[in-house]
Amino acid sequence: MDKGKRLVVTALMGFLVWAPLAWAANEPGPVERAGKAVDNAAEKTGKAVKKAGEKVGEGVETAGKAVKKAAKKTGEAVGHAVEKTGEAIERAGEKVKPSPDKK
């Protein structure tokens, strides 16, 4: 075989051996696929944590509103009770006034 044919055969053999390896290099390997899966899991976890945080915030806000409403009602009830007690004490005091001749 002459030199030119050997060179063509060698080049062709090299191409046939290295072409599949070069093509496979463009495909993600197992480590790259695992890394991508970890990235996706981390992203989903981050979104879930954010959503849970928002739900907790909403729950705390709702609880705060309920406490505020209950405190307002309690304050109004206590205020009303204090007014009633004051009126009752005034009436009792009027009944217990000393007579004019005992001064």
C-alpha distances in whole Angstrom, upper triangle without the diagonal:
4,7,8,6,7,10,11,10,12,15,15,16,18,20,20,22,24,25,28,29,30,31,33,34,37,38,41,41,44,46,46,47,50,51,51,53,55,56,57,59,61,61,63,65,66,67,69,71,72,73,75,77,78,79,81,82,84,85,87,88,90,91,93,94,96,97,99,100,102,103,105,106,107,109,111,112,113,115,117,118,119,121,123,123,125,127,128,129,131,133,134,135,137,139,139,141,144,147,149,152,150,149
4,6,6,6,9,10,11,12,14,16,17,18,20,21,23,24,26,28,29,30,32,34,35,37,39,42,42,45,46,46,48,50,51,51,54,56,56,57,60,61,61,63,65,66,67,69,71,72,73,75,77,78,80,81,82,84,86,87,88,90,92,93,94,96,97,99,100,102,103,105,106,108,109,111,112,113,115,117,118,119,121,123,124,125,127,128,129,131,133,134,135,137,139,139,141,144,147,149,152,150,148
4,6,5,6,9,10,10,12,14,15,16,18,20,21,22,24,27,27,27,30,32,32,34,37,40,39,43,44,44,45,48,48,49,52,53,53,55,57,58,59,61,63,64,65,67,69,69,71,73,74,75,77,79,80,81,83,85,86,87,89,90,92,94,95,96,98,100,101,102,104,105,106,108,110,111,112,114,115,116,118,120,121,122,124,126,127,128,130,131,132,135,136,137,138,141,145,146,149,147,146
4,5,5,6,9,10,11,12,14,15,16,18,20,21,22,25,26,26,28,30,31,32,35,38,38,41,43,42,44,47,47,47,50,52,52,53,56,57,57,59,62,62,63,65,67,68,69,71,72,74,75,77,78,80,82,83,84,86,87,88,90,92,93,94,96,98,99,100,102,103,104,106,108,109,110,112,114,115,116,118,119,121,123,124,125,127,129,130,131,133,135,135,137,140,143,145,148,146,144
4,5,5,6,8,10,10,12,14,15,16,18,20,21,23,25,25,27,29,30,32,34,37,37,40,42,41,43,46,46,47,49,51,51,52,55,56,57,58,61,61,62,65,66,67,68,70,72,73,75,76,77,79,81,82,83,85,87,88,89,91,93,94,95,97,98,100,101,103,104,106,107,108,110,112,113,114,116,118,119,120,122,123,124,126,128,129,130,132,134,135,136,139,143,144,147,145,144
4,5,5,6,8,10,10,12,14,15,16,18,19,22,23,23,25,28,28,30,33,35,35,38,40,40,41,44,45,45,47,49,50,51,53,55,55,57,59,60,61,63,65,66,67,69,70,72,73,75,76,78,79,81,82,84,85,87,88,90,91,92,94,96,97,98,100,101,103,105,106,107,108,110,112,113,115,116,117,119,121,122,123,125,127,128,129,131,133,133,135,138,141,143,146,144,142
4,6,5,6,8,10,10,12,14,15,16,18,21,21,21,23,26,26,28,31,33,34,37,38,38,39,42,42,43,45,47,47,49,51,52,53,55,57,58,59,61,63,63,65,67,68,69,71,73,74,75,77,78,80,81,83,84,86,87,89,90,92,93,94,96,98,99,100,102,104,105,106,108,109,110,112,114,115,116,118,120,121,122,124,125,126,128,130,131,132,135,139,140,143,141,140
4,5,5,6,8,10,10,12,14,15,16,19,20,20,22,24,25,27,29,32,32,36,37,37,38,41,42,42,44,46,46,47,50,51,52,53,56,56,57,60,61,62,63,66,67,68,70,71,72,74,76,77,78,80,82,83,84,86,88,89,90,92,93,95,96,98,99,101,102,103,105,107,108,109,111,113,114,115,117,118,119,121,123,124,125,127,129,130,131,134,138,139,142,140,139
4,5,5,6,8,10,10,12,14,15,18,19,19,21,23,24,26,28,31,31,34,36,36,37,40,41,41,43,45,46,47,49,51,51,53,55,56,57,59,61,62,63,65,66,68,69,71,72,73,75,77,78,80,81,83,84,86,87,88,90,92,93,94,96,97,99,100,102,103,104,106,108,109,111,112,113,115,117,118,119,121,123,124,125,127,129,129,131,134,137,139,142,140,139
4,5,5,6,9,10,11,12,14,16,17,18,20,22,22,25,27,30,29,32,34,34,35,38,39,39,41,43,44,45,47,49,49,51,53,54,55,57,59,60,61,63,65,66,68,69,70,72,74,75,76,78,79,81,82,84,85,87,88,90,91,93,94,95,97,99,100,101,103,105,106,107,109,111,111,113,115,116,117,119,121,122,123,125,127,127,129,132,135,137,140,138,136
4,5,5,6,9,10,10,12,15,15,15,17,20,20,22,25,28,28,31,32,32,33,36,37,37,40,42,42,43,45,47,47,49,51,52,53,55,57,57,59,61,62,63,65,67,68,69,71,73,74,75,77,78,80,82,83,84,86,88,89,90,92,93,94,96,98,99,100,102,104,105,106,108,109,110,113,114,115,117,119,119,120,123,125,125,127,130,133,135,138,136,134
4,5,5,6,9,10,10,13,15,15,16,19,20,21,23,27,27,30,32,31,33,35,36,36,39,41,41,42,45,46,46,48,50,51,52,54,56,57,58,60,62,63,64,66,67,69,70,72,73,75,76,78,79,81,82,84,85,87,88,90,91,93,94,96,97,98,100,102,103,104,106,108,109,110,112,113,114,116,118,119,120,122,124,125,126,129,133,134,137,135,134
4,5,5,6,9,10,12,13,14,16,18,19,21,23,26,25,28,30,30,31,34,35,35,37,40,40,41,44,45,46,47,49,50,52,53,55,56,58,59,61,62,64,65,67,68,70,71,73,74,76,77,79,80,82,83,85,86,87,89,91,92,93,95,96,98,99,101,102,103,105,107,108,109,111,113,114,115,117,118,119,122,123,124,125,129,132,134,137,134,133
4,5,5,6,8,11,11,12,14,16,16,19,21,24,23,26,28,28,29,32,33,33,35,37,38,39,41,43,43,45,47,48,49,51,53,54,55,57,58,60,62,63,64,66,68,69,70,72,73,75,76,78,79,81,82,84,85,87,88,89,91,93,94,95,97,99,100,101,103,105,105,107,109,110,111,113,115,116,117,119,121,121,123,126,129,131,134,132,131
4,5,5,5,9,10,10,12,14,15,17,19,22,22,25,27,26,28,31,31,31,34,36,36,37,40,41,41,43,45,46,47,49,51,52,53,55,57,58,60,61,62,64,66,67,68,70,72,73,74,76,77,79,80,82,83,85,86,88,89,91,92,93,95,97,98,99,101,103,104,105,107,108,109,111,113,114,115,117,119,120,121,124,128,129,132,130,129
4,6,6,7,9,10,11,13,15,17,18,21,21,24,26,26,27,30,31,31,33,36,36,37,39,41,41,43,45,46,47,49,51,52,53,55,57,58,59,61,62,64,65,67,68,70,71,73,74,76,77,79,80,82,83,85,86,87,89,91,92,93,95,96,98,99,101,102,103,105,107,108,109,111,113,114,115,117,119,119,121,124,127,129,132,130,129
4,6,7,7,9,11,12,13,16,17,20,19,22,24,24,25,28,29,30,31,34,34,35,38,39,40,41,43,45,46,48,49,50,52,54,55,56,58,60,61,62,64,65,67,68,70,71,73,74,76,77,79,80,82,83,85,86,87,89,91,92,93,95,96,98,99,101,102,103,106,107,108,110,112,112,113,116,117,118,120,123,126,128,131,129,127
4,6,5,6,9,10,11,13,15,18,17,21,22,22,23,26,27,27,29,31,32,33,35,37,37,39,41,42,43,45,47,48,49,51,53,54,56,57,58,60,62,63,64,66,68,69,70,72,73,75,76,78,79,81,83,84,85,87,88,89,91,93,94,95,97,99,99,101,103,104,105,107,109,110,111,113,115,115,117,120,123,125,128,126,125
4,5,5,6,9,10,11,13,16,17,20,22,21,22,26,26,26,28,31,31,32,34,36,36,38,40,41,42,44,46,47,48,50,51,53,54,56,57,58,60,62,63,65,66,68,69,71,72,73,75,77,78,79,81,82,84,85,87,88,90,91,93,94,96,97,98,100,102,103,104,106,108,109,110,112,114,114,116,119,122,124,127,125,124
4,5,5,6,9,10,11,14,14,17,20,19,20,23,24,24,26,28,29,29,32,34,34,36,38,39,40,42,44,45,46,48,49,50,52,54,55,56,58,60,61,62,64,65,67,68,70,71,73,74,76,77,79,80,82,83,85,86,87,89,90,92,94,95,96,98,100,101,102,104,106,107,108,110,112,112,114,117,120,122,125,123,122
4,5,5,6,9,10,13,12,15,17,17,18,21,22,22,24,26,27,28,30,32,33,34,36,37,39,40,42,43,45,46,48,49,51,52,54,55,57,58,60,61,63,64,66,67,69,70,72,73,74,76,78,79,80,82,83,84,86,88,89,90,92,94,95,96,98,99,100,102,104,105,106,108,110,111,112,115,119,121,123,121,120
4,5,5,7,9,12,13,16,18,17,18,21,22,22,24,26,26,28,30,31,32,34,36,37,38,40,41,42,44,46,47,48,50,52,53,54,56,57,59,60,62,63,65,66,68,69,71,72,73,75,77,78,79,81,83,84,85,87,88,89,91,93,94,95,97,99,100,101,103,104,105,108,109,110,111,115,118,120,123,120,119
4,5,6,7,11,12,16,17,16,17,20,21,20,23,25,25,26,29,30,30,32,34,35,36,38,40,41,42,44,46,47,48,50,51,52,54,56,57,58,60,62,63,65,66,67,69,71,72,73,75,76,78,79,81,82,84,85,87,88,90,91,92,94,96,97,98,100,102,103,104,106,108,108,110,113,116,118,121,119,118
4,5,5,8,9,12,14,13,14,17,18,18,20,22,23,24,26,28,28,30,32,33,34,36,38,39,40,42,43,45,46,48,49,50,52,54,55,56,58,60,61,63,64,65,67,68,70,71,73,74,76,77,79,80,82,83,85,86,88,89,90,92,94,95,96,98,100,101,102,104,106,106,108,111,114,116,119,117,116
4,5,7,8,12,13,12,13,16,17,17,19,21,21,23,25,26,27,29,31,32,33,35,36,37,39,41,42,43,45,47,48,49,51,53,54,55,57,58,60,62,63,64,66,67,69,70,72,73,74,76,78,79,80,82,83,84,86,88,89,90,93,94,95,97,99,99,100,103,104,105,107,110,113,115,118,116,114
4,6,9,13,14,11,13,16,16,15,18,20,20,21,24,25,25,27,29,30,31,33,35,35,37,39,40,41,43,45,46,47,49,51,52,53,55,56,58,59,61,62,64,65,67,68,70,71,72,74,76,77,78,80,81,83,84,86,87,88,91,92,93,95,97,98,99,101,103,103,105,108,111,113,116,114,113
4,6,10,11,9,10,13,14,13,15,18,18,19,21,23,23,25,27,28,29,31,33,34,35,37,38,39,41,43,44,45,47,49,50,51,53,54,56,57,59,60,62,63,65,66,68,69,71,72,74,75,76,78,80,81,83,84,85,87,89,90,91,93,95,96,97,99,101,101,103,106,109,111,114,112,111
4,7,8,6,6,10,10,10,12,14,15,15,18,19,20,22,24,25,26,28,30,31,32,34,35,37,38,40,41,42,44,46,47,48,50,51,53,55,56,57,59,60,62,63,65,66,67,69,71,72,73,75,76,78,80,81,82,84,86,87,88,90,92,92,94,96,98,98,100,103,106,108,111,109,108
4,5,5,6,9,10,11,12,14,15,17,18,20,21,23,24,26,27,29,30,32,33,34,36,38,39,40,42,44,45,46,48,49,51,52,54,55,57,58,60,61,62,64,66,67,68,70,72,73,74,76,77,78,80,82,83,84,86,88,88,90,92,93,94,97,98,99,100,103,107,109,112,109,108
4,5,5,6,8,10,10,12,14,15,16,18,20,21,22,24,26,27,28,30,31,32,34,36,37,38,40,42,43,44,46,48,49,50,52,53,55,56,58,59,60,63,64,65,66,68,70,70,72,74,75,76,78,80,81,82,84,85,86,88,90,91,92,95,96,96,98,101,105,107,109,107,106
4,5,5,6,9,10,10,12,14,15,16,18,20,21,22,24,25,27,28,30,31,32,34,36,37,39,40,41,43,45,46,47,49,51,52,53,55,57,58,59,61,62,63,65,67,68,69,70,73,73,74,77,78,79,80,83,84,84,87,89,89,90,93,94,95,96,99,103,105,107,105,104
4,5,5,6,9,10,10,12,14,15,16,18,20,21,23,24,25,27,29,30,31,33,35,36,37,39,40,42,43,45,46,48,49,51,52,54,55,57,58,60,61,62,64,66,67,68,69,72,73,74,76,77,78,80,82,83,84,86,88,88,89,92,93,94,96,99,102,104,107,105,103
4,5,5,6,9,10,10,12,14,15,16,18,20,21,22,24,26,27,28,30,32,33,34,36,38,39,40,42,43,45,46,48,49,51,52,54,55,56,58,60,61,62,64,66,67,68,70,71,72,74,76,77,78,80,82,83,85,86,87,88,91,92,93,94,98,101,103,106,104,103
4,5,5,6,9,10,10,12,14,15,16,18,20,21,22,24,26,27,28,30,31,32,34,36,37,38,40,42,43,44,46,48,49,50,52,53,55,57,58,59,60,62,64,64,66,68,69,70,72,74,75,76,78,79,80,82,84,85,86,89,90,90,92,95,99,101,103,101,100
4,5,5,6,9,10,10,12,14,15,16,18,20,21,22,24,25,27,29,30,31,33,35,36,37,39,40,42,43,45,46,47,49,51,52,53,55,57,57,59,61,62,63,65,67,68,69,71,73,73,75,77,78,79,81,83,84,85,87,89,89,91,94,97,99,102,100,98
4,5,5,6,9,10,10,12,14,15,17,18,20,21,23,24,26,27,29,30,31,33,35,36,37,39,40,42,44,45,46,48,50,51,52,54,56,56,58,60,61,62,64,66,67,68,70,72,72,74,76,77,78,80,82,83,84,86,88,88,90,93,96,98,101,99,98
4,5,5,6,9,10,11,12,14,15,16,18,20,21,22,24,26,27,28,30,32,33,34,36,37,39,40,42,43,45,46,48,49,50,52,54,55,56,58,59,60,62,64,65,66,68,70,71,72,74,75,76,78,80,81,82,85,86,87,88,92,95,97,100,98,97
4,5,5,6,9,10,10,12,14,15,16,18,20,21,22,24,25,26,28,30,31,32,34,36,37,38,40,42,43,44,46,47,48,50,52,53,54,56,58,58,60,62,63,64,66,68,69,70,72,73,74,76,78,79,80,82,84,84,86,89,93,95,97,95,94
4,5,5,6,9,10,10,12,14,15,16,18,20,21,23,24,26,27,29,30,31,33,35,36,37,39,41,42,43,45,46,47,49,51,52,53,55,57,58,59,61,62,63,65,67,68,69,71,73,73,75,77,78,79,82,83,84,85,88,92,94,97,94,93
4,5,5,6,9,10,11,12,14,15,17,18,20,21,23,24,26,27,29,30,32,33,35,36,38,39,41,42,44,45,46,48,50,51,52,54,55,56,58,60,61,62,64,66,67,68,70,71,72,74,76,77,78,81,82,83,84,88,91,93,96,94,93
4,5,5,6,8,10,10,12,14,15,16,18,20,21,22,24,26,27,28,30,31,33,34,36,37,38,40,42,43,44,46,48,49,50,52,53,54,56,58,59,60,62,64,64,66,68,69,70,72,74,75,76,78,80,81,82,85,89,91,94,91,90
4,5,5,6,9,10,10,12,14,15,16,18,20,21,22,24,25,27,28,30,31,32,34,36,37,39,40,42,43,45,46,47,48,51,52,53,54,56,57,58,61,62,63,64,67,68,69,71,73,73,74,77,78,79,80,84,87,89,92,89,88
4,5,5,6,9,10,11,12,14,15,17,18,20,21,23,24,26,27,29,30,31,33,35,36,37,39,41,42,43,45,46,48,50,51,52,53,55,57,58,60,61,62,64,66,67,68,70,72,73,74,76,78,78,80,83,86,88,91,89,88
4,5,5,6,9,10,11,12,14,15,17,18,20,21,22,24,26,27,28,30,32,33,34,36,38,39,40,42,44,45,46,48,49,50,52,54,55,56,58,60,61,62,64,65,67,68,70,71,72,75,76,77,79,82,85,87,90,88,87
4,5,5,6,9,10,10,12,14,15,16,18,20,21,22,24,26,27,28,30,31,32,34,36,37,38,40,42,43,44,46,47,48,50,52,53,54,56,58,59,60,62,63,64,66,68,69,70,72,74,75,76,79,83,85,88,85,84
4,5,5,6,9,10,10,12,14,15,16,18,20,21,22,24,26,27,29,30,31,33,35,36,37,39,41,41,43,45,46,47,49,51,52,53,55,57,57,59,61,62,63,65,67,68,69,71,73,73,75,78,81,83,86,84,83
4,5,5,6,9,10,11,12,14,15,17,18,20,21,23,24,26,27,29,30,31,33,35,36,37,39,40,42,44,45,46,48,49,51,52,54,55,56,58,60,61,62,64,66,67,68,70,72,73,74,77,81,82,85,84,82
4,5,5,6,9,10,10,12,14,15,16,18,20,21,22,24,26,27,28,30,32,33,34,36,37,38,40,42,43,44,46,48,49,50,52,54,55,56,58,59,60,62,64,65,66,68,70,71,72,76,79,81,84,82,81
4,5,5,6,9,10,10,12,14,15,16,18,20,21,22,24,26,27,28,30,31,32,34,36,37,38,40,42,42,44,46,47,48,50,52,53,54,56,57,58,60,62,63,64,67,68,69,70,73,77,79,82,80,78
4,5,5,6,9,10,11,12,14,15,16,18,20,21,23,24,26,27,29,30,31,33,35,36,37,39,40,41,43,45,46,47,49,51,52,53,55,56,57,59,61,62,63,65,67,68,69,73,76,78,81,79,77
4,5,5,6,9,10,11,12,14,15,17,18,20,21,23,24,26,27,29,30,32,33,34,36,38,39,40,42,43,45,46,48,49,51,52,54,55,56,58,60,61,62,64,66,67,68,72,75,77,80,78,77
4,5,5,6,9,10,10,12,14,15,16,18,20,21,22,24,26,27,28,30,32,32,34,36,37,38,40,42,43,44,46,48,48,50,52,53,54,56,58,59,60,62,64,65,66,70,73,75,78,76,75
4,5,5,6,9,10,10,12,14,15,16,18,20,21,22,24,26,27,28,30,31,32,34,36,37,38,40,41,42,44,46,47,48,51,52,53,55,56,57,58,61,62,63,65,68,71,73,76,74,73
4,5,5,6,9,10,10,12,14,15,17,18,20,21,23,24,25,27,29,30,31,33,35,36,37,39,40,41,43,45,46,47,49,51,52,53,55,56,58,60,61,62,64,67,70,72,75,73,72
4,5,5,6,9,10,10,12,14,15,16,18,20,21,22,24,26,27,28,30,32,33,34,36,37,39,40,42,43,44,46,48,49,50,52,54,55,56,58,60,61,62,66,69,71,74,72,71
4,5,5,6,9,10,10,12,14,15,16,18,20,21,22,24,26,26,28,30,31,32,34,36,37,38,40,42,42,44,46,47,48,50,52,53,54,56,58,59,60,64,67,69,72,70,69
4,5,5,6,9,10,10,12,14,15,16,18,20,21,22,24,25,26,28,30,31,32,34,36,37,39,40,41,43,45,46,47,49,51,52,53,55,57,57,59,62,65,67,70,68,67
4,5,5,6,9,10,11,12,14,15,17,18,20,21,23,24,25,27,29,30,31,33,34,36,37,39,40,42,43,45,46,48,49,51,52,54,56,57,58,61,64,66,70,68,67
4,5,5,6,8,10,11,12,14,15,16,18,20,21,22,24,26,27,28,30,31,33,34,36,37,38,40,42,43,44,46,48,49,50,52,54,55,56,60,63,65,68,66,65
4,5,5,6,9,10,10,12,14,15,16,18,20,21,22,24,25,26,28,30,31,32,34,36,36,38,40,41,42,44,46,47,48,50,52,53,54,58,61,63,66,64,63
4,5,5,6,9,10,10,12,14,15,16,18,20,21,23,24,25,27,29,30,31,33,35,36,37,39,40,41,43,45,46,47,49,51,52,53,57,60,62,65,63,62
4,5,5,6,9,10,11,12,14,15,17,18,20,21,23,24,26,27,28,30,32,33,34,36,38,39,40,42,44,45,46,48,50,51,52,56,59,61,64,62,61
4,5,5,6,9,10,10,12,14,15,16,18,20,21,22,24,25,26,28,30,31,32,34,36,37,38,40,42,43,44,46,48,49,50,54,57,59,62,60,59
4,5,5,6,9,10,10,12,14,15,16,18,20,21,22,24,25,26,28,30,31,32,34,36,37,38,40,41,42,45,46,47,49,52,55,57,60,58,57
4,5,5,6,9,10,11,12,14,15,16,18,20,21,22,24,25,27,29,30,31,33,34,36,37,39,40,42,43,45,46,48,51,54,56,59,57,57
4,5,5,6,8,10,11,12,14,15,16,18,20,21,22,24,26,27,28,30,32,33,34,36,37,39,40,42,43,45,46,50,53,55,58,56,55
4,5,5,6,8,10,10,12,14,15,16,18,20,21,22,24,25,26,28,30,31,32,34,36,37,38,40,42,42,44,47,51,53,56,54,53
4,5,5,6,9,10,10,12,14,15,16,18,20,21,22,24,25,26,28,30,31,33,34,36,37,39,41,41,43,46,49,51,54,53,52
4,5,5,6,9,10,11,12,14,15,17,18,20,21,23,24,26,27,29,30,32,33,35,36,38,39,41,42,46,48,50,54,52,51
4,5,5,6,8,10,10,12,14,15,16,18,20,21,22,24,26,27,28,30,31,32,34,36,37,39,40,44,47,49,52,50,50
4,5,5,6,8,10,10,12,14,15,16,18,20,20,22,24,25,26,28,30,31,32,34,36,37,38,42,45,47,50,48,47
4,5,5,6,9,10,10,12,14,15,16,18,20,21,22,24,25,27,29,30,31,33,35,36,37,41,44,46,49,47,46
4,5,5,6,9,10,10,12,14,15,16,18,20,21,22,24,26,27,28,30,32,33,35,36,40,42,45,48,46,46
4,5,5,6,8,10,10,12,14,15,16,18,20,21,22,24,26,27,28,30,32,33,34,38,41,43,46,44,44
4,5,5,6,8,10,10,12,14,15,16,18,20,21,22,24,25,26,28,30,31,33,36,39,41,44,42,42
4,6,5,6,8,10,10,12,14,15,16,18,20,21,23,24,25,27,29,30,32,35,38,40,43,42,41
4,5,5,6,9,10,11,12,14,15,16,18,20,21,22,24,26,27,29,30,34,37,39,42,40,40
4,5,5,6,9,10,10,12,14,15,16,18,20,21,22,24,26,27,28,32,35,37,40,38,38
4,5,5,6,9,10,10,12,14,15,17,18,20,21,23,25,26,27,30,33,35,38,37,36
4,5,5,6,9,10,11,12,14,15,17,18,20,21,23,24,26,30,32,34,37,36,36
4,5,5,6,9,10,10,12,14,15,16,18,20,21,22,24,28,31,33,36,34,34
4,5,5,6,9,10,10,12,14,15,16,18,20,21,22,26,29,31,34,32,32
4,5,5,6,9,10,11,12,14,15,17,19,20,21,25,27,29,33,31,31
4,5,5,6,9,10,11,12,14,15,17,18,20,24,26,29,32,30,30
4,5,5,6,9,10,10,12,14,15,16,18,22,25,27,30,28,28
4,5,5,6,9,10,10,12,14,15,16,20,23,25,28,26,26
4,5,5,6,9,10,11,13,14,16,19,22,24,27,26,26
4,5,5,6,9,10,11,12,14,18,21,23,26,25,25
4,5,5,6,9,10,10,12,16,19,21,24,22,22
4,5,5,6,9,10,11,14,17,19,22,21,21
4,5,5,6,9,10,14,16,18,21,21,21
4,5,5,6,9,12,15,18,20,19,19
4,5,5,6,10,13,15,18,16,16
4,5,5,9,11,13,16,16,16
4,6,9,10,13,16,15,16
4,6,9,12,14,13,14
4,6,9,12,10,11
4,6,8,7,7
4,6,6,7
4,6,6
4,6
4
